[in-house]
Amino acid sequence: MTGIRGLIPLRRDAVRADILVAGVSFLVLFSGFRWNLWRIADPVFFELNQKDTEALVIGRMAISRQRGFLASAGLLGFVGTGPAVVTFEPTELWQSERFDFQTQAYLQGIPVRSFSPYFSHSGLQGAAFSALDAALSRAPPSFRLGFFHTLTSALVAAAYALLVLWLRRELGGAAALAALLAVAASPWLTAFARNLYWSLWLFLLPALGTAAALSGSSGANGRDRRLAAVGFATLLVRFLCGYEFATAAVAMAAAPVLYSSMRDRWPARVLLRRLGLLAGATLLALAASLAALTLQITAATGSARNALDHVRLALSRRTSGDPSRFPPIYTAALAAKTSDILRIYLADPFDRWEHPGWPAPLRWLFSRRYRDLIVGILAAGGWMAVRYPWLTGQRRSRLLALAAATLGILLGTLGWLVIFKAHSFLHAHVNPLMWSLLFLPLGGALVFGAVADAASLAYRALRTMRL
């Protein structure tokens, strides 16, 4: 009994420490994501970034308020005072609408005369915010819109706070701090986190879900069923809100599987079975989301054939379709070489803003190109692989597991740039966000672990030489 009583204060201390770490991480990230408090992102970039895509959600809220949730099959889109633009070509839609009018119509309650739908995905985030908008209908529209930005920023900060807390439990406080700094220092996360369309926490949801599914206390069969169910549900939600960075999102969902397999030394058949279950869940989620989109397009246009043609053309113009079948804006993107796309993204600096007034060492650090960061992270993973036979305790398997998970996310990110090269060519103002979602936070923790191990090894070597 004495021993058990003695453990109770220790458990309480651990809980208090967890709450402190999670709370501090949340506040640091939330204040940066919501207000750019740490001046990480260029103020102009922070203020204006992706107002066009967010206008799709605000337009959805405006029409839902006036015509109901099922108007235009619940799709995202733009409200207007003139004729509706019904097109499957996004450039035509973008060129015909005023993005700032969406906010004006929402805030001032301007009567909606037309709605131009956006057919690229089901727009679940628009339905969710429309429901919240209806629930808060007594509050002024300006308050509601500010609350939605605050809520979105808070959800993203909470998701990353959970990541930091998990890293602290697995690898210690220093590794968690390295990941926290990587997240807080990302101008891309800072500029995107409050955006209603992107709702970045949804990109992390599958990874958090699969990690939770694997951490349960049930037997192997129970974990397998839970992994498949959670993987399907979380990836379905992600796909219903957009197919952006799909390969990276799936790789992030698989990262906890890779990590757990090496940390707990699963047999190869268990790893393959669970990766297979997750792959099956991904395909089912993708099929279900496309079925939902088909129904929505059919309801909005009156033809299921339109939905099938749209999906086929959307894939073609984002990958390697025939340039002659698309508007001239896609010609260069479809003709671009994969090697050129990779070269562009790997040569891109971590931060394009020069940060005037910052100390020179920080400006130098923020100007590092992604190829430099990737090489450093891969070198850290290689170091842990080489050092593995000489390390002891749980830390060695966990650091190697972290390297495997980080590598998997890197492959998923590169997969998007390679497979969807035309999309990547046209969206260099968006796609660098992928690096910051999970690859750089885990990579930062991995680099710290490798550097700490190398420093410890060097210190012991110096002591031996002195003796």
N, C-alpha and C positions, 0 to 999 in steps of 0.2 A: 504494500500500500504506500509506503514511503516513496518508493521509486516512482510510482504512478503520479503521486502528488507533486513530486519534483519535476516531472515532465510538463505539467500543466502550465507553469509560468513560461517555460521555454516555448510551448506552442502558442501561448498568447503573444509572446514577443515576436515570433515568426509572423503571426497574423498582423500584428501592428506594423511590422516592417514591410509586409506586402502591401498593406493599405497605404503606407507612406510612399512607397515606390510608385505604385499605380496612381496615387493622387497627384504627386509632383509631376510625373510624366504627363498625365492628362492636362494639367494646368499649363505646363510649358508648351505643349503642342496645341492645345485649344486656343490659347492667346495668339500664337503665331498664325494658325490656320484661319481664325476668324477676323483678326485685325492686322495681320502682318506686323505684330508688335516688335519682333526682333529684327525687322528690316531685312529679312533674308531675300525676299523677292523685290525686284524692281517695282516701285510704287505704281507706275503706269501699267506694267504687266499684271500686277495684282488686281488693279481696279478694273481693267478692261478684258482680261483673259476670258475667252470662251463665252462672251455675252450672247453670241449667236446661238450656240447650242442650248444655253440656259433659257433663251427666249422660247424654245420649243415647249418647255415645261410650263412656263408662265402663260403661254398661249393656251395650253391644255387646261390650266386652271381657270382661265377666263371663260372659255367656252363651256366647261363643265358647270360653272356657276350659273350660266344663263340658259344652257340647253340640256344639262344633265350629264351624268357620268358616261352614258353610253353614246353620246353624240359622236359621230364619225368613228364609231367602233372603239372609242377609248384611245385612239392613236394620239401621239404628240403632233404638234403642228403650230401654224401661225394664224391668228385671227386677223381679219382685215375689214375695211369699209367698202372694198370693191369686190369684183368677181373672185371666186376661189381659184386657186391654181392647183390642179390635180395632175401631178406628174410623178413618174418614178425616177426622174433625173434630178438628183439633189442640187446640182448647179443651177438649174432652172428655178427651183424653189427658193434657193438662197438669193438669187438675183432679183426676184420679184417681190420680196417682202422687206418690211422695215422692222428690224429687230427691236429698236427702242419703242416702237408702238405697242409691242406685247406688254411691256411693263406699264405703259401709259393706260392701255385698255384695262388691265387688271386693277391698277390703283384707282382709276377714276370711274370704273364701271361703264365704260363706253359700250353702247350696244354693238353686239357682234353681228355683222351682216354676212360674213363668209368665214370659212375655215379651210386652210390649205394643209392637208395632212402630210406627215412625214412617215414614209412607209418602211424605213430601214429596220425597225424592230417594234415590238409590241408596246413599248413605252410604259412599263409598269411603274416607274418612278413618277410619271405624270399622274397616274391613277391614285397613287399613294398620297401625293401632295394635294391632289384635288379633294381627297377624303379628309385630310387634315384641315384644308381650307374651309370645308363645309362645317367641320366640328368647331372651328374657331370663328364662325361667321359673324358673331357679335363684336369681335375685335376689329379695329380699323385695318384696312388692307395693307397699309404701310407697316403696321406692327406685325401682321402675319408674315409678310415677305421677309422682314428682318428676322423673325423667329425661325423661319425655315432655313435661312442661312446659318443661324446659330445652331440649330439642331443638327444640320448636316455636318458642320465643323466639329461639333461635339461627338458625333458618332464616329467620324474618322479618327479623332484624337483618342477616343475610347478603344477603338480597335488596335491602334498602335500602342496604347498603354498596356493592353493585354499582351502584346508581343514582347514588350520590354519586361513585363513581369515574368513571363515564361522564360525568357533568356536569363533573368536573374536566378530563377530557381534551377535552371539546367546548368548554367555556366558561370554564375557569379555576377556580382554587381558591376564589375568593370566591363564585362561583355555587354551587359544590359545598357550601360552608359554609352558605350560605343554605338550601339544601335539607335539609342535615343538621339544622339547627336547627328547621326546620319539622316534620321527622319526630320528633325527640327531644322537642319541646315539645307534641306532640299528646297530650292525655289519652285520646283515643279509641284511638289506636294502642297506647299504654302499657297500657290496661286490657284490650284484646282480644288482644294479641300472643301471650300464652302459652296462650290458650284452645284446647283440642284440637279442638273442633267447628269453630271459625272458621278455624284454620290460615291466617292472613292471607297467608302467602307464596304461597298458591295463587292469590290475586287478582292478584299481580304476575307470576306465572309466564307467562301469555300475552304480556304486554308484553316481558318479558326474552327470551322465546323468539323473538318476531318481530324484535326488535332484533338478536339473534344471527343469525337467518336472513338478514337484509339485509346483515350485515357481512361475509359470506363473500366469497371472491375469485373464485368461479365466474362464468360469464356470466349474461346476463339470464334466459335460460330456466332455468338452474340455480337462480338465486335465486327465481324464481317458483315452481318446484316445491318448493323448500325452505320458502318462506313458507307455501304451502298446507298442506304436511305438518305443519310445526311448529304453525301456527295451529290445525289440526284437533286435533292431539294434546294441546296444552296447554289448549285450551278444553274438550275432552272431559273431561279430568281435573277442570277447574274445575266443570263441570256435574254430573259424577258425585258431587262433594262438596257440591253445593247450587246452587240457582239464584238465590241472593240477589245483588242488585245486578248482574244479568246485563247490562243495557245499559251500565253503567259499566265492567264487566270487558271487554266487547267494545270499547268506546271506548279503554280503556287498551291493548288489543292493537293497535288501529289507530294509536295515537299514534306509534310508531316509523316507520310508513309515511308519515304526514303530515310528520314531522320530516325524514326522509331525502329526501322529494320536494322540499322547499323548499331544504334545504341543498345538495343535489346538482343542483337545477334539472332534475328529470325533465320530459319532455314530458307534457302532460295525459293522453295515451292510456296512458302507462306507469302514472301514478298511478291512473287509473280501472281499469286492468286488475288492478293489485295490490290495490286496495280491493275489487274484485269477487271476486278469489280468496279474500281473507280473509272476505268476506261468505259466499261459498259454503262455506268451511271451517267457519264458525260454524253455518250451517244444518245441515250434515252432523253436526257435533259435537252439536248440540241434538237432532237426530233419533236419533242413536245412543244418547245418554244416556236419552232417553225410551223407546226400545226396550228398553234394559237395565232401566229401572224397571218397564216393563210386564211383563217376564218375572219380575222379583222379586215384584211384587204378585200376579201369577198363581200363582206357586209358593206364596206365603204364604197366599193366600185361596182358591185353587182356581178363580178365575174371571178371565179376561182382561177381561171387561166391567167388573169393578170398577176395573181400572187406567184404562180409558178414561173412566169416569165421574169418577174421582178427579182426573185431569188437567184435565178440563173444569171441574169445580167449583172446583178449586184456583185456576185462572186467574180465574174469575168473582169469587171472594171477595177476590182480591188487586187486582182492577182496578175494574170498574164494573158488577158483577153486580146482579141484582134483589134488594134487601134482604129481600123476603118469603120468599125461598128459603133463607135462612140464619138461624142463631141471632141473638137480639137484640144480641149483642156486636158484630156487624158492621154494624148498622143505620146508626149515625152515620158509620162509615168509608166505607160505600158511597154514602151520600148527600152526603158532603162535596164541596165544590167544589174543582176543581183549583187555583184561585187561592188558596183558603184554605190548602191544603197547602203551596204554595210560600211563602206569607206566613209560615207557622209555621217552616219550615226556614230561610228567609233571615233571619228575625229572631232565630234561635237564636244565643247567644254561642258563640264558639270554645271556651270552657271554662265550664261551669256552676258549677264550684267557685270560691269567692271567694279562695282561697289566703291564708288568714290569716297574717300575719307577713311576707308578701312586700312589697318596696318598691312604693310607689304606681304608678310608671310601668309596672312589670311587670303589676300587677293590672289596670291600664287596658288594656294591650296584650292580655292574655288574655281580657278581657271584650268584645272587638270582635265584632260580629255578622258572620255569614257574608256578608250583603249588602255590608258595608263591605269585607271582604276581596276579594270578587268584583269589586266596582267598582275597587278598587286594582289588581288583577291585569289586568282588562280595560283600564284606563287605561295600564298599563305596555305591554301589547300594542299598543294604539293609538299610543303614543309611538314604539315601534320601527317600526311601519308608516309613520308620518309621516317619521321620520328615515332610513328605509332609503336613499333616493337619495343622502344625504350621507355615509353611512358607507362605509368601505372594508375590504377584506380579508374573510377568512372569517367574522369575528365577526358582521358585519351579517346575512348569510344565516342563520347559526345562531341568532341571537336571534329573527329573524322566524320561523324554523322552530319554535323553542321556543314562540312565541306561538300558532302554528297547532296544535301538538300539545296545548297546554294548553287551548285553546278546544274542541278535539274532546272532551277528557275532561270538560270542564264540560257540554257538551251531552249526553254520555252519562249523567252524574250527574243532570242535570235530567230526562232522559228517564225514568229510573226513578221519580222523584217524580211525574211526570205520568201515565205509563202505569199504574204500580202504585200509584195514589193511596190505595187502601184499605189496602194493606200499609203505606204510609208513614204514614198516619193512626194506625195501631195500634202502629207501631214507632219512635216518636220517641226511644225509649231506645236504639236501635240504628243507625238509618239515617244519623245525622250522621257516622258512621264513613266514609262514602263520600267526604266532602270531603278527608279526610286521606290516603286511600290513595295518590293520585298527583297530584290537582289542586293541593293546597296545596304539596307539595314542589316541583313544577315551577313553580308560580306564584311561590313565594318566589325561586327562581333568576331568573325573568323580571323580577320587580320590582327585584331587585338590579341586573340588567343595565341596566334603564331608568334607575334612579336614578344609577348610575355614569356612564352616558352623559350624563344631564342635568347632573350635577355637572361633568363634564369640559367640556361645552359652556359652562356658566356661567363656569368658570374661564378658559377661553380668551377669552370675551367681556370679562371684567373686565380681563384683561391687555391686550387691544386698547384698551379705553377709557383705561387708564392711560398707554399709549404715545401 
